[in-house]
Amino acid sequence: MDAFDLVFDFAFAVMVPGYFVLQPLTLWRFKDGWRIAAMVPLIGALPTIAWSLYALSQESNLWPLTFIFFAPLGSLYLIGLMATRFWKIGAIGL
């Protein structure tokens, strides 16, 4: 295992719980069109969370899998949105 694999695996592991931090943070701090743009990941997050909860109720051992695959995409989108907002208006929103 080389350094790239370690960094990639660490980033992937951090983005799953990081999504639960970034989504409310961006919705709370952003205004107007930026807030609407921050809501875009919810289009995918809400169905995957609902499916995960349904799978949990059915006692599936793979219940969080759909959200685990979605969360890094949502996190990357929100990080990109925060970076774009910073470059555009100079406010990080934290």
N, C-alpha and C positions, 0 to 999 in steps of 0.2 A: 504494500500500500504506500503510495507516494504522498507528497505534501498536498497536491491538488485534490486527491480523494478525501483527505482529512478535512481540508477547508470546505469542500463541497458538502460533505456529510454533516459537518458542524453547522453550516449555513442552513441546510435543509431542516435540521433538527430545531434550530432556533426560530425559523420562520413559522412553524406551526403554532407555538404559544404566542409568538410575536404578533400574529394576526389578531389575536384577542386583545392586544394592547393597541395596535395601530388603528384598527377600525373605529373603536369609540373615540380615540384621540383625534383622528381626522374629522369625524363627524362633530365633535365638540368644538374644535378650534377653527375649522374652516367656515367661511361664510359664502353666501350667494352661489355662483356657479361652481366654485371649488367644492362646496359641500355636496352639490349634485354629483360632481365627478367622483367624490369619495364614496357615494352610495352605490356606484357601479358594482363593486365586488359582492354586495349583498344579493345581487341577482343569482349568483352561484352559491353563495354561502348559506343562504336560508334553506334552499332545497337539500343541500348536502348535510346540513345539521339535522333537518327533519328526517332524512333517510337514516342518518346515523342513530338518532333516537329511536326510530322504528326498529332498526336492526338490534339495538340494545334491548328493547322490549321483547324481542323474539329470542333473546339470549344467544345472539351470534357472537362468536369470538372475534370476528373481523369488523365489528360495528364502527370503529372510528376511521376505517380505511379510506372511505370517500373523502372525508374532511382532511385527512392527512395529505392526500394528493392535491386537494384544492388549495389549502392554506398557503403554501409557498407561492402559488400564482397570485393569490390575493395580496399577500405581503409584498411581493415584487411590484405589483401595480401601485399599491399605496406608497411604497418607498419612492417609486418613480414620480408619482403625483406630488409628493412632498418636495422632491428635488426640483421638479418643474416649477412649482410655486415659488420656491426659494430663488431660482434663477430669474423668474419673471417679475416678482414684486419684492424680493429680498426679505421675506418673512418665512421662517421655518415652520411656525405654527405649533411649537412645543411649549 
